[in-house]
Amino acid sequence: MKTAVVTDSTAYITEEMREQLNIHMIPLSVIFDGETYREEIDITAEEFYKKVKEEGKLPTTSQPPIGEFVALFEKLAEEYDAVVTVHLSSGISGTFNGAVSAGTIVGNIQVYPFDSEVSCLAQGFYAIEAAKMANEERAPEEIIARLEEMKKSMRAYFMVDDLVNLKRGGRLNSAQALVGSLLQVKPILHFENKLIVPFEKIRTRKKALNRIFELFDQDAGLKVPMDAVIIHANRQEEAGKIKEDLQSQYPHVHFTISYFGPVIGTHLGDGAIALGWYKH
């Protein structure tokens, strides 16, 4: 059985990597003053942060129409028997459900949707693994089983400068009183039951990052092979320094630098930093 792999743009897998592994991508969009930009196609992360700064306001975001999934799946059906489609958490976007619905419409290819329950390159890790297995002609059921196994050790923690964007966009699941108290600190957030929730309240950016490094050490300190990613919102230099420091401490971990693109950056804001990882 020949299996295709699809993910959405919020995995932020580079175009080079997508081409190398034959990963198909369906974009989410940001909308500035009625004009729609498909992330990773019409607008880059760098262009996005520059545009937000210049215009002084945030765009809205939009998930892919079901019709785009249907069109892609039908095209893939010309060459493939099945498709494993990996998406950002269904708790913060309807993208996964759109893929599920499209799979019921397209009858000439078997669709295997996978809810990553995270986003960004933590989500991308699943798509990359799926693509490697698909290129080895592994069965889609075997691929999904492997992704479920990865999920057991997948971790991602992120720090934002404030919660205003998340609160405004309705992406933060928390009591209003807690949100209000957190607005004065540098909160550490994570995904829990598919939703973004506060993990801990930290007073300064430096202390918040150090706490994330402590959480990372709980797994990395076990000396087992791991993949990890430092994700940044317009903070390339800071991300590079973090990677350099962590790589020297954990030579058994493969580190990557990635970014919060336009859609996720809209909700987290400039300056956000995350660390995601999983055990091999």
C-alpha positions in Angstrom: 0.0 0.0 0.0 1.4 3.4 -1.0 0.8 6.1 1.7 1.0 9.8 1.4 1.7 12.1 4.3 -0.1 15.5 4.8 0.3 18.1 7.5 -0.8 21.7 7.9 1.3 24.8 7.8 1.4 25.2 11.6 3.9 22.3 11.7 6.4 24.9 10.3 8.4 22.2 8.5 10.8 23.9 6.1 10.0 23.7 2.4 13.3 21.9 1.9 12.4 19.2 4.4 8.9 18.8 3.0 10.3 18.3 -0.5 13.0 15.9 0.8 10.5 13.7 2.7 7.6 14.2 0.3 5.3 15.8 2.9 2.3 17.6 1.5 1.2 20.8 3.2 -2.2 22.5 3.5 -2.0 26.1 4.7 -3.9 28.0 7.4 -4.2 31.7 6.8 -4.0 35.1 8.5 -6.3 37.9 7.5 -5.2 41.6 7.6 -7.9 44.1 6.8 -9.9 41.6 4.7 -6.9 40.4 2.8 -6.0 36.8 3.2 -2.4 35.5 3.4 -1.7 31.7 3.3 1.2 31.2 5.7 4.3 29.5 4.3 3.0 30.5 0.8 1.9 34.1 0.7 3.6 35.4 3.8 6.7 34.3 5.8 7.2 34.5 9.5 9.6 37.4 9.1 7.2 39.3 6.9 4.4 38.6 9.3 6.2 40.1 12.4 7.3 43.1 10.3 3.8 43.7 9.1 2.3 43.4 12.6 4.9 45.9 13.9 4.2 48.4 11.0 0.4 48.1 11.2 0.2 48.0 15.0 -2.5 45.4 15.1 -3.0 41.7 14.9 -4.7 39.8 12.1 -7.4 37.2 12.5 -6.7 33.6 11.6 -8.5 31.0 9.5 -8.4 27.3 9.1 -8.4 25.6 5.7 -11.8 25.1 4.0 -12.9 21.5 3.8 -12.9 21.8 0.0 -9.1 22.3 0.1 -8.7 19.0 1.9 -11.0 17.3 -0.5 -9.1 18.6 -3.5 -5.8 17.5 -2.1 -7.0 14.1 -1.1 -8.5 13.5 -4.5 -5.3 14.5 -6.2 -3.3 12.2 -3.9 -5.7 9.4 -4.8 -4.4 9.4 -8.3 -1.1 8.0 -7.0 -1.6 6.8 -3.4 -3.9 4.2 -1.7 -3.9 6.0 1.7 -3.0 9.2 3.4 -1.9 9.9 7.0 -2.8 13.5 7.7 -1.3 15.1 10.8 -2.7 18.3 12.3 -2.5 20.9 15.1 -4.5 20.2 18.3 -8.2 19.9 17.7 -8.7 21.8 20.9 -7.4 25.1 19.4 -8.4 24.7 15.7 -11.0 23.0 13.5 -8.3 21.9 11.0 -8.2 18.3 12.3 -12.0 18.0 12.1 -11.9 19.5 8.6 -9.5 16.7 7.6 -11.7 14.1 9.2 -14.8 15.4 7.3 -12.9 15.5 4.0 -11.9 11.9 4.5 -15.5 10.9 4.6 -16.2 12.7 1.4 -13.4 11.3 -0.7 -14.1 7.7 -1.5 -11.1 6.5 -3.5 -8.4 6.9 -0.8 -8.2 5.8 2.8 -7.7 8.7 5.1 -6.0 8.3 8.5 -6.3 11.6 10.5 -3.9 12.1 13.5 -4.6 14.8 16.1 -1.1 15.9 17.3 -2.7 17.6 20.4 0.1 20.2 20.1 1.4 22.5 17.3 4.5 23.9 15.6 7.5 21.6 15.1 6.4 19.4 18.0 3.5 18.6 15.6 6.0 18.5 12.8 8.0 15.7 14.5 5.0 13.5 14.0 4.7 14.4 10.3 8.4 13.8 9.7 8.3 10.4 11.4 5.2 9.5 9.4 6.9 10.5 6.2 10.0 8.5 6.9 7.9 5.4 7.6 5.8 6.0 4.5 8.9 6.2 2.4 9.8 2.8 3.7 6.4 1.6 2.5 5.2 0.9 6.0 1.4 0.4 6.4 -0.7 3.4 7.5 -1.9 1.5 10.5 1.7 0.9 11.6 2.5 4.6 11.1 -0.4 5.7 13.3 0.6 3.2 15.9 4.1 4.7 15.9 2.7 8.3 16.2 0.6 7.2 19.2 3.7 5.7 20.8 5.6 9.0 20.3 2.8 10.9 21.9 3.5 9.2 25.2 6.8 11.1 25.6 6.1 14.3 23.6 6.4 17.4 25.7 6.2 21.1 24.9 6.3 24.1 27.2 6.2 27.7 26.1 6.6 31.2 27.5 4.8 34.3 26.3 5.5 37.9 27.2 1.8 38.3 28.2 -1.5 36.5 27.7 -3.4 39.3 25.9 -3.3 37.7 22.5 -4.2 34.2 23.7 -7.1 35.6 25.8 -8.4 37.8 22.9 -8.3 34.9 20.5 -10.0 32.5 22.8 -7.1 30.0 22.6 -6.4 30.0 26.4 -8.5 27.7 28.5 -8.5 29.1 32.0 -10.7 30.8 34.6 -10.9 34.5 34.0 -9.5 35.3 37.4 -6.4 33.2 36.7 -5.9 34.8 33.4 -6.1 38.2 35.0 -3.5 37.3 37.6 -1.2 35.9 35.0 -1.2 39.0 32.9 1.4 40.5 35.3 3.9 37.6 35.0 5.7 35.5 32.4 3.5 32.4 32.4 4.7 28.9 31.3 2.0 27.3 29.2 1.5 23.8 27.8 -1.1 21.6 26.1 -3.4 19.6 28.3 -6.3 17.6 27.0 -5.7 19.3 23.6 -6.1 22.8 25.1 -3.6 25.5 26.0 -3.5 25.9 29.8 -1.2 27.7 32.3 1.4 25.4 33.8 3.1 27.7 36.2 3.3 31.4 37.1 6.8 32.8 36.9 7.8 36.3 37.7 10.5 37.0 35.1 11.4 35.8 31.6 14.8 34.4 32.7 13.3 32.4 35.5 10.5 31.1 33.2 13.1 29.9 30.7 15.2 28.3 33.4 12.1 26.5 34.7 11.4 25.1 31.2 15.1 23.9 31.1 14.5 22.1 34.4 11.5 20.4 32.9 13.5 19.4 29.9 16.3 18.0 32.1 13.8 15.6 33.7 13.8 13.7 30.4 17.1 14.7 28.8 18.9 13.9 32.1 18.0 10.2 31.5 20.6 10.2 28.7 18.3 8.5 26.2 18.3 9.6 22.5 15.9 12.4 22.0 14.8 15.0 19.4 14.2 18.6 20.7 13.2 21.9 19.1 13.6 25.5 20.3 10.8 27.5 18.8 10.8 31.3 18.8 8.7 34.2 17.8 11.0 36.7 16.1 13.9 35.8 18.4 16.3 33.9 16.2 19.5 35.1 18.0 18.1 34.1 21.4 17.0 30.7 20.1 20.5 30.1 18.7 22.1 30.8 22.0 19.7 28.5 23.8 20.5 25.7 21.3 24.2 26.2 21.7 23.9 26.0 25.5 21.7 23.0 25.6 23.6 21.1 22.9 26.8 21.4 25.0 24.9 19.9 28.0 23.0 17.2 26.2 25.1 15.8 23.3 22.8 12.8 23.0 19.9 15.1 22.0 19.3 16.2 18.4 18.3 19.9 18.6 16.6 22.0 15.9 15.6 25.6 15.8 12.1 26.5 14.5 9.7 29.4 14.7 6.2 30.4 15.5 4.8 31.3 12.1 2.0 33.8 11.3 -1.0 31.8 12.6 0.5 30.7 15.9 2.4 33.9 16.2 -0.9 35.8 16.1 -2.0 34.1 19.3 1.3 34.0 21.2 2.8 37.4 20.2 6.3 38.6 19.5 9.0 37.2 21.8 7.4 33.9 22.7 9.9 31.0 23.2 9.1 27.3 23.4 11.0 24.0 23.9 9.5 20.7 22.7 10.9 17.2 22.7 10.3 13.5 22.6 12.2 10.4 23.5 13.3 8.0 20.7 
